């Protein structure tokens, strides 16, 4: 961060070598450097690391994304909601983007062609974001057509209220939705 121009040029050259390296540890280190140094405007390089073949490199790239919070990275992260190994890291990373991630999560909830697992993770992301706008989207989807998604939304809203948040839905509506889901699940 605080070096003369010669040191910066040398560091940039070394970082380029690390990014192209066949050594996974070097690519992991390169992703970490992106996050630590705060290289915000090189999103295309970070997107390549997000899609790296090795999950350790992808995890390091997620770390950099959480540090940088560049909204241009969100579409690349959305793909990983379908990745069994990294889906929870993707949720945590997307949630750090706050309001920038709210609309993409709404679009996933609205898209009935999306798998329920992905929609559940979108609901979880909105719950982690926890802003009034995120909660309003969850509230508007409380009657989602897919049972697992409805349950995830109701659970997220219940946790939000438990933490002291307020929604346009009354707590009784959320509780009734959860009871309705439980009765369907257990065929009561």
Backbone torsions as a table, in degrees:
resi	resn	phi	psi	omega
1	UNK	NA	-44.6	-174.2
2	UNK	-116.1	76.9	-177.3
3	UNK	-136.7	164.9	177.1
4	UNK	-77.1	170.7	-174.1
5	UNK	-61.2	-35.9	179.4
6	UNK	-65.0	-43.2	178.7
7	UNK	-66.2	-38.2	178.7
8	UNK	-64.5	-44.2	179.5
9	UNK	-62.2	-43.0	178.5
10	UNK	-63.9	-43.2	179.8
11	UNK	-63.6	-40.2	179.2
12	UNK	-63.7	-41.1	178.4
13	UNK	-64.1	-42.9	179.5
14	UNK	-65.5	-39.4	178.7
15	UNK	-63.6	-39.5	176.5
16	UNK	-60.5	-43.0	178.2
17	UNK	-62.5	-42.0	-179.4
18	UNK	-64.0	-39.6	-179.2
19	UNK	-64.1	-33.6	-177.5
20	UNK	-92.9	-1.6	-174.4
21	UNK	-67.0	147.0	173.0
22	UNK	-81.0	-11.6	178.7
23	UNK	-80.4	117.5	-178.1
24	UNK	-58.0	-42.0	-178.4
25	UNK	-60.9	-34.3	178.2
26	UNK	-68.7	-41.0	178.7
27	UNK	-68.1	-37.0	175.2
28	UNK	-60.8	-46.3	179.4
29	UNK	-62.0	-38.9	178.7
30	UNK	-62.3	-43.6	178.3
31	UNK	-62.4	-42.1	179.2
32	UNK	-61.5	-41.9	179.0
33	UNK	-61.2	-41.9	178.3
34	UNK	-54.6	-46.2	-179.4
35	UNK	-68.7	-42.0	-176.4
36	UNK	-71.5	-41.3	-177.2
37	UNK	-80.3	-23.2	178.5
38	UNK	79.5	45.5	179.1
39	UNK	-81.1	85.7	-169.5
40	UNK	-73.6	-39.5	-169.0
41	UNK	-91.4	9.6	177.5
42	UNK	-104.8	50.6	-173.4
43	UNK	-63.4	-31.9	-179.0
44	UNK	-64.5	-36.4	178.2
45	UNK	-69.1	-42.3	179.3
46	UNK	-66.9	-34.8	175.9
47	UNK	-61.4	-40.4	176.9
48	UNK	-61.0	-39.6	178.2
49	UNK	-69.4	-33.7	177.1
50	UNK	-61.6	-32.4	-178.3
51	UNK	-101.6	12.9	179.5
52	UNK	-56.0	150.8	-179.4
53	UNK	-65.9	-27.5	-177.0
54	UNK	-93.9	128.3	-178.7
55	UNK	-63.0	-26.8	178.1
56	UNK	-67.5	-37.0	177.3
57	UNK	-67.7	-42.6	178.8
58	UNK	-60.8	-43.1	178.3
59	UNK	-61.0	-42.2	177.6
60	UNK	-65.3	-37.1	177.2
61	UNK	-66.0	-37.4	176.0
62	UNK	-61.1	-41.0	177.1
63	UNK	-57.6	-47.3	179.6
64	UNK	-61.8	-40.1	178.4
65	UNK	-61.6	-41.8	179.1
66	UNK	-63.2	-32.8	179.5
67	UNK	-77.2	-40.3	-173.6
68	UNK	-83.9	-39.0	-179.5
69	UNK	55.1	40.2	176.8
70	UNK	-81.6	115.3	-177.2
71	UNK	-57.5	-21.6	178.5
72	UNK	-65.3	-15.7	-178.5
73	UNK	-85.5	-14.9	-174.5
74	UNK	-57.2	-48.7	-179.7
75	UNK	-57.2	-36.9	178.6
76	UNK	-67.7	-34.1	179.6
77	UNK	-73.6	-32.2	-178.1
78	UNK	-57.8	-34.4	179.4
79	UNK	-57.0	-33.0	-174.5
80	UNK	-80.5	-1.9	171.1
81	UNK	-67.0	-17.9	178.5
82	UNK	-98.4	0.3	-177.7
83	UNK	-91.0	110.3	-175.5
84	UNK	-54.8	-34.6	-177.2
85	UNK	-78.6	-32.6	-171.5
86	UNK	-115.0	5.9	-174.8
87	UNK	-61.4	-38.9	-179.8
88	UNK	-71.4	-35.5	174.6
89	UNK	-66.7	-35.4	177.5
90	UNK	-64.8	-43.2	177.9
91	UNK	-59.9	-49.7	-179.1
92	UNK	-60.6	-40.3	-179.6
93	UNK	-68.5	-47.4	179.7
94	UNK	-60.6	-37.0	-179.2
95	UNK	-63.1	-29.7	179.9
96	UNK	-68.8	-15.7	178.9
97	UNK	-78.5	-10.0	177.0
98	UNK	57.3	-132.3	-174.8
99	UNK	-56.9	-27.3	179.8
100	UNK	-65.2	-25.5	-178.4
101	UNK	-94.0	-7.4	-175.5
102	UNK	-64.1	-49.9	-177.6
103	UNK	-63.1	-44.6	176.0
104	UNK	-59.6	-34.6	178.0
105	UNK	-68.9	-39.3	176.5
106	UNK	-60.6	-41.6	-179.3
107	UNK	-63.1	-37.4	177.5
108	UNK	-66.2	-43.4	179.0
109	UNK	-64.6	-34.9	-179.8
110	UNK	-73.7	-26.7	-173.2
111	UNK	-84.0	101.3	-176.7
112	UNK	-71.0	-8.2	175.2
113	UNK	-82.5	-12.9	178.6
114	UNK	-72.4	147.1	177.4
115	UNK	-67.5	146.3	-179.5
116	UNK	-56.6	-36.9	179.6
117	UNK	-58.4	-43.5	-179.6
118	UNK	-66.9	-38.9	179.0
119	UNK	-68.6	-36.3	175.5
120	UNK	-61.6	-43.4	179.3
121	UNK	-66.3	-33.7	175.1
122	UNK	-63.9	-41.8	177.2
123	UNK	-62.9	-41.8	177.8
124	UNK	-62.5	-39.6	178.7
125	UNK	-63.7	-45.6	178.6
126	UNK	-60.9	-39.9	178.7
127	UNK	-62.8	-40.6	178.7
128	UNK	-68.1	-35.4	177.2
129	UNK	-63.2	-47.6	169.8
130	UNK	67.3	14.8	177.8
131	UNK	-82.8	162.8	176.7
132	UNK	-55.7	-38.4	179.1
133	UNK	-64.5	-41.7	178.6
134	UNK	-64.4	-42.3	-179.6
135	UNK	-68.6	-33.1	178.4
136	UNK	-65.6	-37.8	177.0
137	UNK	-65.8	-43.8	177.0
138	UNK	-60.8	-44.1	179.3
139	UNK	-58.8	-41.6	-177.8
140	UNK	-71.4	-13.9	179.9
141	UNK	-108.4	15.8	-175.7
142	UNK	-61.5	-23.3	179.1
143	UNK	-105.9	33.5	179.6
144	UNK	-52.8	148.0	-176.5
145	UNK	-70.4	-25.3	-177.0
146	UNK	-94.3	123.8	-175.9
147	UNK	-56.3	-44.1	-178.7
148	UNK	-63.5	-35.6	179.5
149	UNK	-71.2	-43.4	176.6
150	UNK	-56.5	-46.1	-178.9
151	UNK	-63.0	-44.0	179.7
152	UNK	-61.5	-40.2	179.4
153	UNK	-66.4	-47.1	179.9
154	UNK	-61.2	-42.2	179.2
155	UNK	-63.7	-43.3	179.6
156	UNK	-62.6	-42.4	179.3
157	UNK	-66.9	-38.6	178.8
158	UNK	-62.4	-45.2	177.5
159	UNK	-62.0	-40.0	179.8
160	UNK	-61.6	-45.9	178.9
161	UNK	-65.0	-40.7	179.5
162	UNK	-59.9	-35.2	178.7
163	UNK	-78.6	0.3	176.6
164	UNK	100.9	7.6	178.7
165	UNK	-79.4	166.4	179.8
166	UNK	-126.5	139.4	175.5
167	UNK	-126.6	170.6	177.5
168	UNK	-75.2	-13.2	176.6
169	UNK	-90.0	140.7	176.9
170	UNK	-75.8	148.1	-179.1
171	UNK	-55.0	-34.2	-179.4
172	UNK	-64.5	-34.6	178.8
173	UNK	-65.6	-42.7	179.6
174	UNK	-65.6	-45.1	178.6
175	UNK	-61.4	-42.9	178.5
176	UNK	-62.6	-38.3	178.1
177	UNK	-64.5	-43.6	178.4
178	UNK	-63.6	-43.5	178.4
179	UNK	-62.8	-40.7	177.9
180	UNK	-61.6	-43.6	178.2
181	UNK	-63.6	-42.1	-179.9
182	UNK	-63.9	-40.5	-179.7
183	UNK	-67.2	-36.0	176.3
184	UNK	-67.1	-42.8	-178.0
185	UNK	-63.7	-45.9	-177.4
186	UNK	-93.1	3.7	179.1
187	UNK	51.8	48.6	179.8
188	UNK	-80.5	NA	NA
